[in-house]
């Protein structure tokens, strides 16, 4: 087998465990921070999590200011508002607290603290010229893995597309993961974010850019999520399930940040840009159809996914074992409250051709897909998902 040169990067430091958020201030202090911009959303403030974080920062003797203007599916303009806040408050470090939206805005804000122009100038891969100030990220959902990735995804509402800013400079200097912060997460958000983490792991594991480092991370993430997502969805106070889901999301984030995701995410970006369906929902709706298309490209890996879900694949031919993975994924999606089929989400069938074209634009994601696709084949994937 041909061995390629492998690279692996992740957050500079990872702190994990119940109560870990209490260390956030000391971690920032160790990074040289003196005045911290806390970037979050109104829901985190309302839930009382912001107070917990502020106490941790104050306990370390650091000054801080708070920006709570993050919104779901955040628009590019939010970055400008947050960056203006950091300049006005003379901040020299960023603490992002929340789900993927808050952490992505935190990373993008840090970009603008040390680089000229506007954030859209840096859309794409490797376009940021200057290193960022210290960034520490605290996730409150088990889904995006943004605390250990080098990307921020932002909505361009003028052109109805989502844009990714990707750079090695965007890895957080530290990530603090506290499962206690995820205990109050409502079942629907637990479901959508958990499925997002699962899809990160599946697309990283089966992708053409997978390496000997990312494969075990992604497969373990699949196993953990398959065993714990139903439990976390059914009983949000199950701390063990919550902790395991946060671990699964973390491992998936570490993996896919080094490989990219693939076709399900490319399709979901097109859906989200036009119909503004939550990202975890859009990727989940596309995953089974994408898996059906992709499994011929790596049936052995799909069989391993089936095993991670607890299926008995011993003596089963590879393609049949691969199909068990798709069955397992569909069952999980339905068990946690989702109805498969784009038609159930106010997406008209006549939008499929344009959605397929939009999906094909995400070239960096198709490069990792285990099977190449034509525009006509992508349209067929959408029709199967419809």
N, C-alpha and C positions, 0 to 999 in steps of 0.2 A: 504493500500500500504506500502511495506517495505521501510523504510527510511534508507539510507546509510549515513555514516559519510562523510561530504563534506569538501573539502579544496579549497581555492581560493587564487591565487597569481597573481600579475601583476607587471608592472614597479613601481618603488618607487614613482614617481611623473609624472603627465601628464600635459603638458601645451599645450593648443589648441587655435588657432584663427589666423586670418590674421595678419601678422607681428610678430608672436610669435618667429620666428627664431632669432629676435634681442635680445632675452633674453638668448640665448644659452650660451654665455660667463659667464654671472652672475650665471646661474644654475651650470655650471662647477666649478666656483669659490666657490660656496656654498658647493660643494661636496669635496672641499679640493684640487682641481687640481692646479698644478703650471706650468706644461708643457704638452700640449695636442697634441696627435697624431690625426690628422684629416684623417680619412680613407674614400676614395671615389673612383669614377671611372672617366675616361677621359671625359665622356659625361657631367657630373655635372660641371666639370671645363669649358668645352666649352660653356655650357648654361649660365655661369655667376653666377650660384648658389654658387659655391665655394667661389667666391669673397665676396658674401653677408655673408656667414658663417664666413669667416676669419675676416671680419670687426667686426662682433659681438664678436668674441673671443678677438681680439685686443682691442676693446673698454673696455673690462673688465680688461685689464692689464695683461692678461695671455700670456705666450709664447706658440708657437705652431710650429709644423712641419706638412708637408702634404705628404701622400702616395696616389697616384692616380692609383695604379696598379690593381684595382679590375676589373674583367671582368664578362660578363654574365655567368651564370651557373658556378660559380667560382671553380677552381681546388683546391685541398688540398694544393698544393705547394704555392699558393698565401698567405696562412696564414703564412707560414714560412718567406716569403719575407717581409710581413708587420710587423711581430714580430721582424725580424732583424732590420727593420727601427726604431721601437720604442726603441729598446735597444741602437742603435747607437745614437739616438737623446735624450736619457735619459728621455723619456716620462713617466708620472705617471698617465695619464688618456687617455681615448679614446673618440673621437667624430666621430660617423659613420653617413655619409650623403649620401643618395641615395635611391635606391630601395632595395629589399630584399637581393640582392647579397652584396651590400656595407655594409648593417647593419649586415648581417651574418658574413662577414669577420671581421667587427669591433668587434663583440662579441667573435669570435674565436681568434682574435689577443689578446684581453684582457685575454683570458684563458692562452695563452702562456706567458704573461707578469708576471704571478704569479704561474705558474705550470711548472714542468720539462717535458722533453721528447718532443714528437711531438703531433700535434693535433689529429692525427688518433689514438693515445693511448687512447683517451677519447671518441671515437665513441660509441654510446649507451646512456643509461640513468643513470645519477647519478654517473659518474665515476670521476668527477673533485674533487680533494682533497682540494684545497685552494680557498678562496674567490678571486674575481677579483678586479682590480683597478676600480675607477669610470668609468662608461660607460654612455654616453648620446647619444641618437639616434634621427636623424632627417629624417623622410621619405620624399621622393620626388615623390612617387607613392602611389596610393590608392589601395593596393592589398595585400601585404604579411602580414601586421600586425606585422612584425618582431620587431618593436619598443617596443612591449609589450609581446613578447614571450621568452621562455627559450631555444630556439633551434637555431642551425646553421646547414644548409644543404650544404654539400660540395661534389664536384664531384671527385670520385676516377677513373681517366682515365686509370689506369693500369688494373683494374678489371671491368671497365665499369658499375659501380654502384654509387649511391648516398648514402652518409653516413650522418647520423644525430648525432650531439653532443647535448645532452640534460642535463641540470642541472639547479636547482633553482638559482645557482650562476650567471647564464647567463641573468637573468632579468636586464634590464637597470636600473640604479639608477634614470634616468630621461628620459622622451621622450618629444620632442618638435615637435608639429604638426602644420605646417603653410600651409593652403590650397593655398596660393599664389605661393608656390614652385611647385605646381602641374599643374598650368595653362598652361604651355607650352608643356605638355605631348602629343605626337602624338596620333591620334585616335587608331591605332592598339595596342599601349602599354596601353592606357586607357582601351581598351576592355579586353586584356588578364589579366591585373592586377586586374581589376574590377571583372572579373569572378572568379579569384583566391580567392578574398575576399568572394564572394558569396558562393563558394564551402566550404571554411573554416566554414562559418556560417551554411550551410546546414548539413555538416557532424558533426559539434559540436552539433547542435540542435537535430538531429535524433540519435546520438550515444548513446551507452549503458552506457557511463560514464558521460552523461549529469547530471547536478545538478540544484537545484532550483535557483542557482546564474547564471549559464551559459546559461540556457534555454532562459530567457528573453533577455539577451545580444545578443544571436545568432539570435533569431526571429526578434528583432528590426533591427539587421544588415541586415537580408534578406529583410525586408520591405523597409529600406532606399535604399539599392542597387537596388532593383526591380523598385523603383520610380525614381532613378537618373542616373543609368548607361547609359541609352540611351541618356539622355540629355547631360551628360559629353562627351560622344562619339561624338555626333553630333556637339556640340559647346564647344570646350575646354576652351573658355573664360567665360563660364557661372560659375561665382564664387560660386554661391549658390549650383549648382550641384557638383562642385569640392569639396566644403566644406563638403557637405553631404556624398559624396563618401569616403572622408577621415575619417569621423565619422563612416561610415559603416565598413570600413576596420579595424579601431581601435577596435570597439566592437567585430567584428568577431575574431580578434587576441586575445583579452582578454578572449573570450570564449574558442576557440580551444586550446589555450596554457594550459588550465586546463582540457581538455577532450581528447586531440589528435584529429586528423582528422580520416579518415576511408578508405574504399576500393578505392574510386576514387583517393585518393592520393597514396595509395599503388601501384595501377596500373600505375599512372603517373610517380612514381619514377622509375619503371622498364622501361617505355618508354624513359624517359629522360636520364637514365644511358646508354642506348644502342643507341638511335637515336638522342639524344641531341636536342629534340624539347623543346622550352620554356615551363617552368613549368605550367604557366597559360593556355597555349594552350592544353597541354597534359591532365591536369585535366578536362578541359572543354569538350574535346572529349570523355572522359570516363564517365562524370557525368550522362547523361541520361540513359545509360545502367545500371550503378550502381544503380540509383534510381529505375529503373524498378525491379531490383533484390531485393532491400531492402524494398520496400514499404509495403510488406506483414508483415514485422517485426514491423512496427509502423504506420499504416495507418492514425491514428488520427493526428500524427505530420505532415505527408505529407499533410493532409487536411489543417492544419494550415499554412503550407508553401503556399499552393494555395491561401488562404485568404490573406496572406501577399503580394502576387502578384496582389491582387485585384479581384480574382475570387469569384463569388457568390457560396458558398457551402451550403447554407441553404437548408435543406431537401434532400441533395444529399447523397447517401450511402457512407460510409467511403472510400471504395476502389475506387469508381468513383471519389470522391473528391481528393483522393491521385493521381490519374491519371492526374487530372487538374494541379497539381504541376509540373509534368513531361512535360506536354504540354507547360506550361508557361516558364519553363527553356529552352526548345528547341527553343521556339519563341525568347526569349531574345538573346540566343547565335547566332541565325541566323540574328537577327536584327542588331547586331553590327559587322557583317562582317565575321563570321566564317562559314565554310562549315563542317557540321558534317560528320564523317566517317574517320577512320584511313587510309583508302586506298588513301585518297587525300593528304597524308603527307609522301609519299614515305616509308611507312611501309609495307613490304611484308606480305601476309597472312600466309606464312609458319613460320613467327617469333612468331606467337601467343602462341604456347606451351611454348617456352622459356620465353616470356613475362609473362605468367601466373605463371610460376615457380618463376620468379623474384619478382612478386607482392606478392606472398605468404611469401617471406622472411621477409617482414615488419610486424612482428608479433604484435608490439605495436599498429599498426593502425588497424589490424583486430580485436584486443581486443575491440575496440570501435565501430566496425561495428554493426548495429542493427540486422544483420543476419549472422550466421556462413556460411562458404562456403568451399566446397571441391575444389581440384585442377581442376577437370572437370568443376565445376560450374564457376570458375574464367575464364577458357578458353572460356566458353559460353558467359560470360560477354564481353570478348574481341571480340568475333565473332559478337555479336550484335552491338558493337561499331565500327566494321570494315566497 
